[in-house]
Amino acid sequence: MSADSVSILNELIQITKDSEEGFRTAAENVKEPSLKQLFLEKAESCNSAITDLQRKVKEIGSRPAESGSLLGAMHRVWVSIKGTLTGQDDLAILRECERGEDAIKAAYAKALKSNLSEEIRPLIQKQYDGVIKDHDTIRDLRDKYANAQ
């Protein structure tokens, strides 16, 4: 596998870790118990995706990213989101989570457009499909909360 593929996998590990942390922060700050549960589930889903990505990097004999990083705009999106969550209402938190999901969705789309090896493309596609589903769930909840106000 090329160094580019390892780099792409590690970038996805980093932004997915950032997403996991963002969902955990959101869960700590929402008032609605069902949103808290949803965000915790999304954080666990991110954790599972991270494990799969790290396993793939190890399988090819490289070292996986162990944490999120300040390297890159995608990561900074989640950092700024986490900073705005405290004290926000549930709708504001949903809006920030959707913005974060936009960033991770863009990172996965970019990865899929790159020259990935065929041994990692199915994993990235599967995770991208999950990211799209998560994004749409957050968007639909945001719309529901916005319409209720």
C-alpha positions in Angstrom: 0.0 0.0 0.0 1.3 3.4 -0.8 2.3 6.0 1.7 -0.5 8.2 0.3 -3.0 5.5 1.4 -1.6 5.3 4.9 -1.7 9.1 5.1 -5.3 9.2 4.0 -6.2 6.5 6.6 -4.4 8.4 9.3 -6.2 11.6 8.3 -9.5 9.8 8.6 -8.5 8.4 12.0 -7.7 11.9 13.2 -10.9 13.5 12.0 -13.0 10.6 13.2 -11.4 11.0 16.7 -12.3 14.6 16.5 -15.9 13.7 15.6 -16.0 11.2 18.5 -14.9 13.9 20.9 -17.4 16.3 19.5 -20.3 13.9 20.0 -19.2 13.2 23.5 -19.1 16.9 24.2 -22.5 17.3 22.7 -23.9 14.5 24.8 -22.6 16.3 27.9 -24.3 19.5 27.0 -27.7 18.6 25.6 -30.8 18.7 27.8 -33.0 16.2 26.0 -32.2 12.6 27.2 -32.9 11.1 23.7 -30.3 13.4 22.1 -27.8 12.6 24.8 -28.3 8.9 24.0 -28.0 9.5 20.3 -24.8 11.4 20.6 -23.3 8.8 22.8 -24.2 6.1 20.2 -22.7 8.3 17.5 -19.5 8.6 19.6 -19.3 4.8 20.0 -19.9 4.4 16.2 -16.9 6.8 15.6 -14.8 4.7 18.1 -15.6 1.6 16.1 -14.7 3.2 12.8 -11.4 4.4 14.4 -10.6 0.9 15.5 -11.2 -0.5 12.0 -9.1 2.2 10.4 -6.3 1.6 12.9 -6.4 -2.1 12.3 -6.1 -1.6 8.5 -3.0 0.6 9.0 -1.4 -2.0 11.2 -2.2 -4.8 8.8 0.0 -3.0 6.2 2.8 -2.6 8.7 2.4 1.1 9.4 1.7 3.1 12.5 -1.8 4.4 12.9 -2.6 7.9 14.2 -3.3 7.6 17.9 -5.1 10.9 18.4 -6.7 13.8 16.7 -4.3 16.4 15.4 -4.3 20.2 14.8 -2.9 19.4 11.3 -5.6 20.4 9.0 -8.8 22.4 8.6 -11.1 19.4 9.2 -9.8 19.0 12.8 -10.1 22.7 13.6 -13.8 22.5 12.6 -14.5 20.1 15.5 -12.3 22.0 17.9 -14.3 25.2 17.2 -17.6 23.3 17.6 -16.6 21.9 20.9 -15.8 25.4 22.1 -19.2 26.7 21.2 -21.3 23.8 22.7 -21.2 24.7 26.4 -24.3 26.6 27.4 -26.0 26.3 24.1 -29.6 25.0 23.7 -30.3 21.7 22.0 -31.0 23.2 18.6 -27.7 25.1 18.6 -25.9 21.9 19.6 -27.6 20.1 16.7 -26.6 22.8 14.3 -23.0 22.6 15.4 -23.0 18.8 15.2 -24.3 19.0 11.7 -21.5 21.4 10.8 -19.0 18.9 12.2 -20.7 16.1 10.2 -20.3 18.3 7.1 -16.6 18.3 7.7 -16.2 14.6 8.2 -18.4 13.9 5.2 -16.1 16.1 3.1 -13.0 14.3 4.4 -14.4 10.9 3.5 -15.6 12.2 0.0 -12.1 13.5 -0.6 -10.5 10.2 0.4 -12.8 8.3 -1.9 -11.8 10.6 -4.8 -8.1 9.9 -4.2 -6.1 7.0 -5.5 -7.0 4.5 -2.8 -5.8 0.9 -3.1 -8.6 -1.6 -3.7 -7.8 -3.2 -0.3 -8.9 -0.1 1.6 -11.6 1.4 -0.7 -14.4 -0.9 0.6 -13.8 0.0 4.2 -13.7 3.8 3.4 -16.9 3.5 1.3 -18.7 1.6 4.1 -17.6 4.2 6.6 -18.6 7.0 4.3 -22.1 5.5 3.9 -22.3 5.6 7.7 -21.2 9.2 7.9 -23.9 10.1 5.3 -26.5 8.4 7.4 -25.3 10.1 10.6 -25.2 13.5 8.9 -28.8 13.0 7.6 -30.0 11.9 11.1 -28.5 15.0 12.7 -29.9 17.2 9.9 -33.4 15.8 10.3 -33.3 16.3 14.0 -32.1 19.8 13.6 -35.0 20.5 11.2 -37.4 18.9 13.7 -36.2 21.1 16.6 -36.1 24.2 14.4 -39.7 23.6 13.3 -40.8 23.1 16.9 -39.7 26.5 18.0 
